[in-house]
């Protein structure tokens, strides 16, 4: 089961994920992202994610596309080695912006604010 804890820091939303991003669990992530009002940046913290399957990758790609189309920055952070390897094999490690939580400093600008409510549903 995927658990999502959201913490907003100004217009930056950090989603702390725990569990697996796999078939049957992706809607939890999509719903959490779509429920975020007035954000300029979304960071998914993968520190407690153990597995990502093809459906999970598809959902993440859809979320990235939807948020960036609305001017919202989309990043992954604290990606464990196993999940990082999956991203590398799928050649998505160059598609997603991946950062370390240690380097996390919100780069927030009020002019970048956008609403996620207009996003379409994801994979």
WOHU-V513388 format. One record per residue. RES is the residue in one small letter. NEAR is the number of other C-alpha atoms within 8 Angstrom. Layout:
<<RES,NEAR> <RES,NEAR>>
This chain:
<<x,5> <x,11> <x,8> <x,11> <x,7> <x,9> <x,8> <x,8> <x,8> <x,7> <x,12> <x,13> <x,14> <x,12> <x,12> <x,13> <x,14> <x,12> <x,11> <x,11> <x,13> <x,12> <x,9> <x,5> <x,12> <x,13> <x,8> <x,10> <x,10> <x,12> <x,8> <x,10> <x,9> <x,10> <x,8> <x,11> <x,8> <x,9> <x,15> <x,15> <x,12> <x,13> <x,12> <x,12> <x,14> <x,13> <x,11> <x,9> <x,13> <x,10> <x,10> <x,13> <x,9> <x,8> <x,12> <x,13> <x,9> <x,9> <x,12> <x,8> <x,8> <x,10> <x,11> <x,10> <x,8> <x,10> <x,13> <x,10> <x,7> <x,9> <x,10> <x,14> <x,9> <x,13> <x,12> <x,13> <x,13> <x,11> <x,12> <x,10> <x,6> <x,8> <x,12> <x,10> <x,8> <x,9> <x,10> <x,9> <x,7> <x,7> <x,8> <x,9> <x,11> <x,6> <x,6> <x,10> <x,9> <x,10> <x,10> <x,9> <x,8> <x,4> <x,6> <x,7> <x,4> <x,6> <x,4> <x,10> <x,7> <x,7> <x,4> <x,9> <x,12> <x,11> <x,10> <x,14> <x,8> <x,5> <x,8> <x,5> <x,6> <x,8> <x,7>>
